[in-house]
Amino acid sequence: MALRMVWALGDAFADMCNGDGKYAFYVRTREHGRDIMADPNTLSAIDAATAIRTGQLTSERLVEACLARIDERENTVGAWAYINPDQALTEARARDKQEPKGLLHGVPVGIKDVIDTADMPTEYGSPIYKDHQPACDAACVAQVRESGGVILGKTVSTEFATRYAGKTRNPHNTDHTPGGSSSGSGAAVADCMVPLAFGTQTTGSHIRPASYCGIVGYKPSFNMIDRAGLKQLSQSFDTLGVHGRTVKDTALVVAALSDFHVPESAWEIAGRPKIAFCRTPVWDEADAKTQALVEEAASRLGGHGAEVVEVTLPAAFDELAEAHTTISEFEFCRALSYERTNFLEMLSEHLRGRLEHGMGWTRTEYEAAWQKVAHCAGLMEDVFNGYDVILAPSVPGEAPRFEEGTGSPIFSQFWTPLGLPCVNVPVLEGPTDLPIGIQLLAPLGEDARALTHADWVHRKLSG
Amino acid sequence: MALRMVWALGDAFADMCNGDGKYAFYVRTREHGRDIMADPNTLSAIDAATAIRTGQLTSERLVEACLARIDERENTVGAWAYINPDQALTEARARDKQEPKGLLHGVPVGIKDVIDTADMPTEYGSPIYKDHQPACDAACVAQVRESGGVILGKTVSTEFATRYAGKTRNPHNTDHTPGGSSSGSGAAVADCMVPLAFGTQTTGSHIRPASYCGIVGYKPSFNMIDRAGLKQLSQSFDTLGVHGRTVKDTALVVAALSDFHVPESAWEIAGRPKIAFCRTPVWDEADAKTQALVEEAASRLGGHGAEVVEVTLPAAFDELAEAHTTISEFEFCRALSYERTNFLEMLSEHLRGRLEHGMGWTRTEYEAAWQKVAHCAGLMEDVFNGYDVILAPSVPGEAPRFEEGTGSPIFSQFWTPLGLPCVNVPVLEGPTDLPIGIQLLAPLGEDARALTHADWVHRKLSG
């Protein structure tokens, strides 16, 4: 592995020391189980927030450490669409002078550049919006600030959160893609440039980069995080999610924004976790090595005390990915009407093709696709019957090489229309030492189940 | 009635003549059944589009007539937040030089000022956004242009489409409110300033002004018109709708934007329309005169051959308005986080109160409210069983006086969470000669039923 990242798990021992006049923390790495020195930017968001609240760390010092990491690595990784160190530090210093405002007080957050910010340009990954300055913060950005968070900068998105890639490289191996569309968020969090970042998913844009970059990606139930100020692509599927390095960190953001709190006691799962292992209808799309790794992970969870039973999705699910394509393309070409009708030549060839294809779908086809989605949604209760969560692959394999594009969303595409909460946990390592994640899914609205089981899996398989 | 408006129904005979060097049309008024002279701005959108397509009328002449009407009446009615005659005429002249682009070719449309326009300021009804110029057109605006429509200007919205009123007066009697939040759209269409305008509904913001202003208001099934570029208030309920003077005109817009076409044959209803007359759980909120008028309308429809049967909503519906309040306030205060946390003092006292109240709702209460909505949604199949549509009051009575606010949304509030298509038809006249509408509702996705039955009711009761 080209780069070994050291970070603190949510339950890691953290204690402050002062070396060379700089704050630093001892953190336990996930690989070696021993305490080593690490900088504040490697802390989990929860540890950082706790340290700030208890006076062991300042927001300024934390942001400085993140900026130092960015300074060191950004030329290589290219995670940021916009960053202004003075601006971020000013916000951090202001936090240090305030009474704690909320759960995120003092913690820096990266914002995917399809999400509006009133004080930073927002380009939606498109040259059409070069230097575009929105008039107001998206709801989630204003809520982060309301909760005391610091907006560190804007992370690279593919073009309008579709497929045309930005500059970002996979921090584990820069010859590879970080995945997309939430490319910069995935890479920045993985590279310890920031502990938290927003991503979005319309097809597989949040889970895939989390998997490729080896971090946690939590895509909450549909509409859990308010979408005001998100550049809309598909009104039916666009979902805001959180990238972090621990499951609890991602849950912290949703607690701050949506008043959704996982009870502390729920993190300790009572009894045997009941896990439905689902190869999914697209299992054959995964490479053999990944199939073996996922199977082995399921088996190891059994060894850790989980009841793991293989489930097969009903045949109706075979048509779900196609239904997603119909619905999302029908919506893409409408949501992007202004760009399509005024700036067609400034869109990538890929996106032009998608929009043109989208204009070909009829309302009748769109509605028929929705009927398929509704049918499958109705079947989910039976699928989940008796199980706490579904365990499924996140991706077909390791991150492809950069020039091959942002990878395939195929292992998310058929889940996304159902709006289920899902959490990628980074627990596998592919044949070329790149990370591979698996995802835990729970019924719509049962985010606590998805999160607590993902956390359990993360802890058990990261040992 | 202070003002008698003369307009063409969608099926009106229209023929062009040239009087005094000005184009004009003979149209049959809905009141007298005789042909009289009327200006192009009084034409239905369908008649205008047909006349333009067949070379009998130009878009320029039509827009001129609308602008002349605005020039004559705007000081009294105050329907427009922004209008630039030169800009509208330039767009109209461009249309006259093009091959017909689509269903709306040459037809002017008013845009509620919570919907972004790239070439006109958009203030969302709030001083916070004075002179704000969005970077791009909302999807629906770009789609109108793509279909050949002309954006005439921006119509007045209440503050962020909530309750604090703008300047608009009811064109029938300027001592009264036009309703809200789609105040300007309702008034402008009713006053023949424009044949079509977009409104939005989150509680009762589209149906109510249509009822008070005596026009058709079609609120399609949830998500029928793409919401990209609409200033978001409640992601779960915000719905774009169309104001027009005929039912078919409103359907034309949705056909152009959403590829939703009511088959021509469906407008002639085969057999007896089966109408469920629903007083609703808030019947007592309607004044006695309105109750009598609605009952009489239901009875008259029976006389016209409909099978009209009274239905009572299950008791669960009694809690639906409250569930709507919980959900929408929970979402308002999040969607407007930027404004709430940065410009609280620039919000109206009313909205400040709503947002503060919204911050008090817990996630648990929010989810419990959704369960009530889901329960009622599940009951709708039984409610509609055997009936084509529901007929229900649109409002408690005539438009209140201007200084009393924009009126009560109570007769829409419990329907809105269900996302059903509904159409206000202006068929009643209150004790002080102000219009009162009734609404026709159909099951989710069955917009054709709502439209064709509304058209039937409109024709039968407008005679």
Interface residues (C-beta under 8 A of the other chain):
Chain A: A118 Y129 H132 P134 A135 C136 D137 A138 A139 V141 A142 Q143 R145 E146 N223 D226 R227 A228 G229 Q232 Q235 S236 L257 S258 D259 F260 H261 E331 R334 A335 L336 S337 Y338 E339 R340 T341 N342 T362 R363 Y366 E367 G445
Chain B: A118 Y129 H132 P134 A135 C136 D137 A138 A139 V141 A142 Q143 R145 E146 N223 D226 R227 A228 G229 Q232 Q235 S236 L257 S258 D259 F260 H261 E331 R334 A335 L336 S337 Y338 E339 R340 T341 N342 T362 R363 Y366 E367 G445
